[in-house]
C-alpha cells in the first residue's frame, strides 16, 4: 500500500477548509426543533432566496430531502416517474415504497436524462382504476450514474409543460445542481421557477461535512418539517453545520469549474489507456469508464488502491472517479503517473 492516498471515490470525502471550520466554530446556535437556531434559519432563508422559492428545510442528507419531497407530493398508491438510473430509485433504500407508499415508473433515458416525450408516453390514465395515479416526475441534475451529465434546460422546460398539462408535480434531485449551473448559462432563479421542489446537497461539490436542503413553497416545507421529525430528523444545535453551508454558498460555488477541469484532464488520459473500452462524456466532476475484458472493475480498483488511489467499481466493467475540492493539481499529476506506468 502506498503511503500517499488520493481520494477519488466520491466528493463526499472532503474535509472543511480552515476558513470553513472557523466559520463553523463561530456560529450562533440554538435548538432547531424549536426553530431557534439562527444560523440554520439564515441558511434556509439564504438558499430559498437564491432560488426564488418561498421556504427551505435543512436536513442531514440528500436522501432525506428527496424522500421528504416525494412523500409530500404523493399519497399512498401514487406513481413516480424517473430515469432508471435515478438516485431516488437505486440508492435510497426503497424509500419511495416505504415512505410515500408509491410505485415507480422507470424510463431508460440517455446518461440518466429523460425527455418530455418519454414522460408524456408513460403517464397513467387517471380514470383507469387498475393503475396507480401518476403524481410526480423526478429529475436528477447532474446525473450521478450518467457520469455527471447535465440536462439541457430547454428539455426541463418541456418536461414542466407536460407536467402542467397532466397536473403533475416536478421534483429536482439537485444533489450536484451547482455543478450543472457552473457549466451552463442558467441561474438558480431559473430552476426555482420550474420545479415544485428542489433538493440540494452541501456535502458534495461544495465541500461541507454534512447537510442538504429541500426547497419549495411554504406549505410543502411545513409538511416536510413534520415528516422530518417523524423520521427522527429533527436536530438541535445544527447551526455549526449550517454555518459551513453558508460559507460554501459564499465561497465554494465558483471554484467548481476547477473540479470539472481536473476531471476532464484525467479523462483524456484514461480514454487513451489500452484496457479502457469506453468513457462517458465528462461534463462536470464525475468520470465513469468501461474496461475491456482483460480486467474487471474490482481488479482495477484493487490495483489502484495498492498505489494509494481510491476509486470505486460502478458495475462489472465500470469504474467511477470523482474530483473535488481536496484534490490538487499535484494529486492529478500523481494519478497520471500511476495510470501511465
N, C-alpha and C positions, 0 to 999 in steps of 0.2 A: 504493500500500500504506500502510495506517495505521501510525503509529509505535506504537500500542498493540496488544498481542496478547492475546486472550482464548482460552485453550486449552480446547476442548470436544471434541476428537477422542476422547479416552479418559482414564480415570482412571489410566492407566499413565504419564502425562507428569509426574506430581508429583515434586517435589524434597523431600529430607529437611528437616524443620524444623530450626532451630538446635539445639533440645534433642535431637532425634533424632540429629543429626550429632555432637553432643557425646558422646552415649551410644555411638555407633559408634567414635569415636576412643579411648574409654576401655575398650574391650572387651579382655578377656583371651583370647588366641587360641593355637591350636596347629595341628596337622595333622589335619584332619577325616577324611582317608582312613585314618589310624591310629586314629581315634576319640578323638583327644586335644585337640580344640578344645572347651574347657569351655563357651564361650558357645553354640556350636552344640548341644552336649549339653543345655544348660539350656533353650534354645528348644524342642528336640524334646520334652523331658520336660514342660515347661510346657504346650505345646499338647496333647499326648496326655492329660495330666491334665485339662485344661479340658474336653475332650470325653469323658472317661471311657474312653479307649481305651488299649491296652497300650503302644503304641510309635508313633514318628513318624520320618520321614526328611526332612531339609532339602535342597531341590533348587533349581536355578536358575530353573525356570519351571513354570507350571501345566500346560503341555503335557507336560512330562516327568513330573510327578506323576500326571497322568491316564493317560499311556501306560504307566508303570510298574505302575499298579494293574491295568489291563486285561491286560497281559502276565502278571501274577502270577495273575490269576483264570482265564485262558483257556489252552487248549492249541491247537496248530495244527488248523484245521478247525472251531473253535468259532464261535458266533454271538453278537453283542452286540445287545441291544435298546435303542434310544434314540429320542428325538424327531428328526424330520428336520432340525430347526434346531440340533441339538446342536453345541457347540463341538468335542467329541471327534470328530465326523464331518466337519464343514465346515472347521475351522480348524487341524487338527493334521497336515496334510500326508499324509493317508492312513496315519497311524501304526498304526491298528488292523490294517490289512492287512500292513504292513511288520514291525511289532514283535511283534504277537500272532499273526500269520498267521491272522487270523479275519475273518469277514464280518460285515455289519451288517444288522439288520432295522429299517427305519425306520418310525416311526409319525407320522402327522400329528396332533399334539396341538393344544392351544389356547394360543397365545402361548408356545410352547416347552415346554408341560407336558403329560405323558401321564397316562392313568388306569390304574387297576388292571385294569379291564375290557379296555382296549386291550392291555395287556401279556398278559393271560390268553389273548386271542384269537390271538396271533401266536407263541406258544411252539411250537417244532417238536416233533414226535413223536420221542422219543429212540430209538425202535425202527425208525424209517424210515431206512434206510441212504442214501437219496437226498438227505437234508437234513443240513445242519450241525447239530451238537448245541448247543442254546441253553444258555449257561452264565452269562451276566451281563446285568443290567439297569443302565443308566447314566442317572442323572437329573442335571439342571443347575438349581441354585438359588442365586441368581436366574438366570433365563434371559436371556442377552445378546440374542439375536435376538428374544426375546419382549418386549423393552422393559423389562428388569429385573423381570420378573414373578416372583411368589413362589408356591411350592406351598402349598396347604392341607395342613397336616401330617397331617391325618386321611387324606388321599389317599396320602401317603407310607407311612403305616402299612398301608393296604390293599394297596399295591404290595408291601410287605415280606411280607405274608401270602401273596400269590400266589407270590413268590419262594420262601418256605419250603415251600409246598405242592409246588413243582416242583423243589426242590433247586437253586435259582439263587442266585448272589451278587448283592448290590446295592451299586453304587458311586455316590458323590456327587461330581460336579464342583461343588465349593463355592467356586469362584473368588471369588464375592461372597456367601458364606454369611453373613458378618457384617452385610451389608446386609439380608438376609432376616430375621435374628434381631432387628435393630433395629426392625422393623415387626411383630413377632409376639410371642406370649407364650411360645414355646418357648425352651429353653436349649440351649447346646452339648451338655450331657449327654443331652438328649432325642435329638439327632441321633446321638450316639455309640452309643446303644442300638440304633438301627435299621440303620445302614449297616455293611457289612463293610469298607469303605474310604472315606475322605473326603479329597479334595484341597482345600487351602486356599491362596489366593493372598494374599501380603502386599503386593504391589506395585500393587494397585488401590486400593480404597477406604481401606485402612489406611495408604497413603502411603509405603511403603518403596521403596527404589530397585530392589531385586532380591529375588526369592525366593518359593518356595512350599513347602508341606509336604504330605506324604502321611501319613495316619493309618491305623492298622489294628492287627491283632493281631501278636504278636511274630514269628510265622512269616512272615506276609505282608511285614513290614518287613525281615526278614532276607533274603527272596528279592529284594525290590526294591533292597536295598543292593548286591547282586551285579549286578543288571540295570543299576543306575545307573552302576556302574563300567564295565560293558561298553559303555554308551552314551557313555563319556567324561565322565560327570557327577560323578566324584569331584573334590572340591576341597580346597584346603589351608587357609589361614588364613581360613576363611569366617566366623569369629566376628564380624568387623567388620560383615558383612551381617546375621548372626543377631541382633546387638545391636539393630539397627533393628527387627527383628521383635518382640523382647521389649518394646521401648519402645512400639511401635504397639499391641500387645495390652494394655498397661497404660494407654495414654493416648488412643488414637485410635478406639476402638470406639464409645463413647457419642456422639461428635460426628458419626457417620454420618447421624444424623437431620437435621443441618444441610444436608448434601448433598441429601437427599431433599426437604427444604423448598424449596430453591432450584430443584430440578428441577421440582417441581410449580408453583412460581410462574412459571417460564419457560414451562411447558406451557400455562398459562392464556392467556398472551399469544399463543403460537404457534397455538393452536386457533382464535383469532379472526381470523387473517390470511386475507385473501381468496383467496390462492392455495394454502392448505392444505386438502386434501381430507379428511384424517382424521388422527387422532393416537392412538397406542397408549395404553392406560391407564398412568398413571405411578404406580408403587408405590414405587420406590426412586430411584436416581440416573441412570437412563437415559431419554432422551427420543427416541422414534422417531416421525417424522411423514411422511405421504404428501402429496406435492404434486400439484396438478391438472396438466392437460396444457399449461398456459401456460408452464411452466418445468420443466426436468429437474433431477434431483438434482445432477448435475455442474455445471450452470449456477448453481444456487443456491449451492453450496459455493464456487464461484469468486467470486461476488459478495460472499459473506460474508468470504472471505479477503482481498479488496481493502480491506475495512473493519476488518481485524485480528481477525476472529472465525474460528477454525479449527474446522471440523466435517467430517464425512465422509459421502459417499454410501453408502447401505446397500442400494441397488437402483436401478433406473432412475428411480423417483419417490420413493424413500425416503431420508430423511436421519436421521443419528443424532447426538445431542449427549449428553455425559456430564459431570455435575457431580462435583466432587472437593474435596479439602482445600485446594488452592491457589486455588480460585475464591471470591471475596469478594462481599458484597452490592453493593459498588461496581461490580464486574465485571458483576453481574447487571443493574444499572441501565443500564450501557452497552449490554448486549445488548438490553434493552428499547428503548433509544433507537434503535439501528440497525434493529431489526425494525419499529419503528413509523414510521420515516421514509420 
